[in-house]
């Protein structure tokens, strides 16, 4: 059954030889000087484009940065090296490449005025609170990217894979937030990047192992297959554990948001024509968006009703469609 599934996903007639796959994913193989030059050049340009797109809140510009960003290559190279039990030089490209993008984001943050509110920018706000669906999308993208690299006939989908996963933009957001001294926002964007990174590696490991590249590499090297499996299992655990922990956190945030929305709807129900447009956890704040034609009830009532529904100490911010923002205080504290 598994062999039949493998044949459907990666027919032998379309399976790339292991040597070709190593050549395309290992930046130290073949003409390494040209590969590295292209990698650092394109990564620098994509970081500049991503930082500019983030600061101008331009989705189209950010997508452009995703398309040309070469960071997925060493990430998939890491997955292949893990399966082959070879050197992990690709990790260095990911690490130092990430530092480069963050540094460029910090430089770009100097262009912002002192009064700039980071969370009013959708490109920043959307990347500082990773959700469960972000992990699902990243894992599916990792599987798609690995299959696309392993097959000769679907290389054309790689630009689509690049757009689907967010690698360079979250790092640019990390740099912008660090440059503005917003450490918690930077941490949220970093968690998003690391989640995507680990999911991509996991997806690559699963596909490259299932399609026989691991067994082929072991057969060529003459290493113990049992040892190879133990190493692979250990690495899989290292990838799955952080993803599982982040999934639990995302589930808790979703649960608290749903509870807060129900409480907020009851709180605003006394104002005719009012409704709750949404409740989101952004960074460490609970943001309640209210559509109302009139005055809001006292926010102390909302804080009191939220006690016991979400953890104490969470800051609550109420935003209205009329453009006002009210910092209500912390749940369980003084309003």
Secondary structure, 3 states (H helix, E strand, C coil): CHHHHHHHHCCCCCECCHHHHHHHHCCCCCCHHHHHHHHHHHHHHHHHHHHHHHHCCCHHHHHHHHHHCCHHHHHHHHHHHHHHCCCCHHHHHHHHHHHHHHHHHHHHHCCCCCCCCHHHCHHHHCCCCCCHHHHHHHHHHHHHHHHHHHECCCHHHHHHHHHHCCCHHHHHHHHHHHHCCCHHHHHHHHHHHHHHHHHHHHHHHHHHHHCCHHHHHHHHHCCCHHHHHHHHHHHHHHHHHHHHHHHHHHHHHHHHHHHHHHHHHHHHCCCCCCEEEEEEEECCEEEEEEECCCCCCCHHHHHHHHECCECCCCEEEEEECCCCEEEEEECCCCC
